[in-house]
Amino acid sequence: ALTGDHPYFGDHKTTKPVFELDSVNILQIASTLMEGKDFAGNPLNKAPEFYLGASVTPFYDPVELQIIKMQKKIKAGAKFFQTQAVYDPQILKNFKQKTEEHHIQTKILAGIIPLKSPGMANYMNKNVPGIHVPEEIIERLRKAQDKQKEGLKIAAELIQQIKEQNLADGVHIMAIGAEENVPLLLDLSNL
């Protein structure tokens, strides 16, 4: 369940935003549907079954606000979370520590977006809320002969670190139009 970004962050900046429901409301509605009622309380002929998930942004300041949102989403029915793309294992480590401090016991999948170029990394830093690509990764991409392959190597290294350091329960690979590279990424990750 996602609220979605404000249209300002997209390519149609003059589009009118409609935020009738946020992610917590969406989770509440889905939970009510699973109980066999619509959101007005009317009975359904058959209740759907969902395994509800939500998003979380580990690179958020202050991160405690994300923890509060996670708690609300769990109360509304979320069983797991997928993070925004993460490019720094230390951010995940700090986030995991915060979730443990607040006794949040749910599955968290770390978001992985393989970078295709330094331009993509810079674009995400500038235009995608909650994502931060460190300058050293951008520089590594700049210096690489095959930028896309280097982006896959960077993603594979992140996946390995996440697994070795137990920073998340799994990963969520967002290939963004390059799904054909996922098998190579899994090979590079030794998965």
N, C-alpha and C positions, 0 to 999 in steps of 0.2 A: 504494500500500500504506500503510494507516494503522493505527496501534495503536488509536486511539480514545481518547476522554477518559474519565476516571474517572466513574462514575455520579453522584458527588457534584455534578458540574457540570451535570447534567441536571435533569429535573423528577421523577425517581424516586430520591431520595437514599438510600433504604434498599435499593436493588437491589444484589445481590452482584456485584462485578466479577469477570470471568474474563479474565485476561491470560495465557492459555496461550501465545500467540504475540504478539510485538511486530512492528513494521513490518519490521525486518531479517529476522526469521524468515519472514515472509510473502513477502518478496522472494526469500529463499533457496529456499523451497518452489516458488515460481513458476519460478525459474530451473531447478531440478531437473526440474520437469514439462516444461519446454521441451527438456530434454535427453533426454526420452523415458522418464523413470523417475518413480515416485512417491517420496514422501519416505523410504520404507523401502528404496528401491533397486530395487523391483520394476519390470519393464519395462511400459510402456504400449503399447496397440495403435497409438496415434497420439499424437504429441507436439503439444500446443497451441502457438500462437504468441502471445506477448504483447509489448507495448511497455511496459516497466515504469517506473512513476513512483512518487514518494514525496513526502511533505510536508516542509517546513522552516519554521521560525519565525524570521524576521529580528529580531523584537522579543523578544529573549531575552537575559538577563544571567546569566552571561557568554556572549556569542555564540560563543565558541570551542567550547563544548559542542555547539552546533548544527553547527559545521563538522566536528567529530569524528563526529557522527551521520551527516552527509552522506557522509563518506568511507566509513563502514561500509555505508551503503545503496548507494553506488555499487559497492563491492566485491561486494555481494549481488545486483547486477543492475539497479539504478535507472539509467535513461537520461535522466530529466528530473525536475524538482522543481516543485511548486506551493507557493507560500508561503501562510501564514495571511494574512488580510486585512491590508493595509497602508494607513495613512492619512497617512503622513509620508514624503515622498520621501527625506529625509535618512537615514531608517532603511535604506531600500533601497540608497542610495549607500554607506553604511558597510558594509552586508552584502556588497555586490558587491566592495568593496575587500578585505574579509576573504577572500572566496572566491578572489580573484585572488592574494592573498598566499600562500594555501595550494595554489595551482595546481589548483583545482577547475575542470574544464572540462566542464560539462554545461549543458543548457538549464534556465533558471529562468523560470517564469511567475509574475508577481506577482498575488497574490490581491486581487480588488476586490469588495467587498460594498457596493452602494449603500445608504446610510443612509436610513431612512424617517422618522426623528424623533430628537429629542435623547434621548428615552427609550430608543430602540434603542441609541444610542451608549453611553449610561450603562450599560445592561444588559450590553453586550459588554465594556466596561471592567471591570465587576464580576464577570462570570460566564464569560467565554470566555478560557481561557488563551492567551497569546501574541498577544492583540489589544490595541492601545492606540489610542483615538481621542483626539487632542489636544483640549484644552479650547477652543481657538479654533474648531475645527470644530463642536463641540457648541454653542458660542455662536452661530455663524453659522446653524446649524439653528434655534436658538431664535428668532432674529430674523426668519427667513424667513416670508413669508405662506404659500407653498406648500412645506411642509417636504419632501415627497417629491421635488418637482422640484429643490429646492435640493440634496438628497442626490445626485440624478443629476448635477447640475452639478459638485458636489465630486468625484464619481467620475470624471467626464469630464476634469476638470482634472488629476487624478492620472494618468489614462491618458496624457494629453498630455505631462505631465512625464516619465513613465516612458519614453515613446517618444523625446522630444526629448533627454533626458539619457542615453539608452541604459542605463537602470538594470536592465532585464530583457530577456529574449528575447521576451516577449509577456505577455499578461495572461490571467488565469482569472477570468471574471466569474461570481460566485455571486449570483444574483438572489433567492434565498430566497423563493419564492412570488410574485415579481413579474416573471416572465419576459417578460411583455408589454411591460415597459419597456426591454428590452435593445436593440431597434432604435433607440429614442430616445437611449439612452446612447451607442450607436455613432455616431449623427448628431452628438450634442453633442461627441463626442471627435474629430470630423473623420476618422473611419475609414471 
